[in-house]
Amino acid sequence: MDALGIQWRILLAQTISFSIVFFVLWKYAYGPIFSMLEARKQKIADALANAEKIKTDVAQTEAERQRILADAGDKANKLIDEARQAAARVREQETQKAISEAGQIVIKAREAAAQERAQMLASLKREVGRLVVQTTSTVTGKILTADDQKRLAEETEKQLSV
């Protein structure tokens, strides 16, 4: 190997020197760098997993929000429908009440008119009876007794009733 220019002693010394430098670098330089790179790699993987988890949580939260909004909309529509139905019932009840009250007013008015008519007829009969008695006494020229006046008034009243 001398022909190639390789000297075994120098090669062995250089190999030992290289091994010592390699060991020292590996122990104090590359080891901490590799462990730091591994720690960063783990942090990045954790951050990506956390980001993925956050993304799924956001999607779930959005879906839940949409569901809650849909439920709230449904409940609002239901309440509006119930309010409309209640308003229709109240309107119908008030209409029936007004119709009933109007019927009562008409009945009372008819009763009052009938009562007034009866009073007027009674007053008219008395007045006609009085006029008949007065006319009879004037025509006959004689003064009628109370019995005669009563009898004439009753006869006149019977004739008017028919």
C-alpha positions in Angstrom: 0.0 0.0 0.0 3.0 2.1 0.1 2.7 2.3 -3.7 -0.7 3.9 -3.3 0.6 6.4 -0.7 -1.3 5.0 2.1 0.5 4.9 5.4 -1.2 2.6 7.9 -0.1 4.5 11.0 -1.4 7.8 9.8 -4.6 6.2 8.5 -5.1 4.6 11.9 -4.4 7.9 13.8 -6.8 9.8 11.5 -9.5 7.2 12.0 -9.1 7.4 15.7 -9.1 11.2 15.6 -12.2 11.1 13.3 -13.9 8.7 15.7 -13.2 10.9 18.7 -14.4 14.0 16.9 -17.5 12.2 15.6 -18.3 10.9 19.1 -17.9 14.3 20.7 -20.0 16.0 18.0 -22.6 13.3 18.2 -22.8 13.4 22.0 -22.7 17.2 22.4 -23.8 18.7 19.1 -25.9 16.4 17.0 -27.7 14.7 19.9 -29.2 17.9 21.3 -30.0 19.2 17.8 -31.7 15.9 16.9 -33.6 15.9 20.2 -34.6 19.5 19.7 -35.7 18.7 16.1 -37.7 15.7 17.5 -39.4 17.9 20.1 -40.3 20.5 17.4 -41.6 17.7 15.2 -43.8 16.5 18.1 -45.0 20.0 18.7 -45.9 20.5 15.1 -47.7 17.1 15.0 -49.6 18.1 18.2 -50.4 21.5 16.8 -51.7 19.9 13.6 -53.8 17.4 15.6 -55.1 20.2 17.8 -55.9 22.3 14.7 -57.8 19.3 13.2 -59.7 18.9 16.5 -60.5 22.6 16.6 -61.7 22.4 13.0 -64.1 19.5 13.8 -65.2 21.3 17.0 -66.0 24.4 15.0 -67.9 22.3 12.5 -69.8 20.7 15.3 -70.5 24.0 16.9 -71.7 25.5 13.6 -74.0 22.5 13.1 -75.3 22.9 16.6 -75.8 26.6 16.0 -77.7 25.9 12.8 -79.9 23.3 14.6 -80.6 25.7 17.5 -81.5 28.4 15.0 -83.8 26.0 13.1 -85.4 24.9 16.4 -85.9 28.6 17.4 -87.4 29.4 14.0 -89.7 26.4 14.3 -90.7 27.4 17.8 -91.3 31.0 16.7 -93.5 29.9 13.8 -95.4 27.6 16.2 -95.9 30.5 18.6 -97.1 32.7 15.8 -99.5 30.1 14.6 -100.8 29.6 18.2 -101.2 33.4 18.6 -103.1 33.6 15.3 -105.4 30.7 16.4 -105.9 32.3 19.8 -106.7 35.6 18.1 -109.2 33.9 15.8 -110.8 32.2 18.8 -111.1 35.5 20.7 -112.4 37.2 17.6 -115.0 34.5 17.1 -116.0 34.6 20.8 -116.3 38.4 20.8 -118.4 38.2 17.6 -120.7 35.6 19.2 -120.9 37.7 22.3 -121.7 40.8 20.3 -124.4 38.9 18.3 -125.8 37.6 21.6 -125.9 41.1 23.1 -127.5 42.5 20.0 -130.1 39.8 20.2 -130.8 40.7 23.8 -131.1 44.4 22.9 -133.6 43.5 20.1 -135.6 41.3 22.5 -135.6 44.1 25.2 -136.6 46.6 22.5 -139.5 44.4 21.4 -140.6 43.9 24.9 -140.5 47.6 25.6 -142.4 48.3 22.4 -145.0 45.7 23.3 -145.3 47.2 26.8 -145.6 50.7 25.4 -148.2 49.6 22.9 -150.2 47.9 25.6 -150.1 51.0 27.7 -151.1 53.2 24.7 -154.0 50.8 23.9 -155.2 50.9 27.5 -154.9 54.7 27.6 -156.7 54.9 24.2 -159.5 52.6 25.5 -160.0 54.8 28.6 -160.0 57.9 26.5 -162.5 56.4 23.9 -164.7 55.3 26.8 -164.6 58.7 28.3 -165.4 60.3 25.0 -168.3 57.9 24.4 -169.7 58.7 27.8 -169.4 62.4 27.2 -170.8 62.1 23.7 -173.8 60.0 25.0 -174.5 62.4 27.7 -174.4 65.4 25.3 -176.6 63.6 22.7 -179.1 62.4 25.2 -179.0 65.6 27.2 -179.1 63.8 30.4 -176.6 63.3 33.1 -175.4 59.7 33.3 -175.0 58.1 36.7 -171.7 56.4 37.6 -173.1 53.0 36.9 -174.3 54.1 33.4 -170.9 55.6 32.7 -169.1 52.4 33.9 -171.4 50.2 31.8 -170.9 52.3 28.6 -167.1 52.3 29.1 -167.0 48.5 29.5 -169.2 48.0 26.4 -167.0 50.3 24.4 -163.9 48.5 25.6 -165.3 45.1 24.6 -166.1 46.4 21.1 -162.6 47.9 20.7 -161.0 44.6 21.9 -162.7 42.6 19.1 
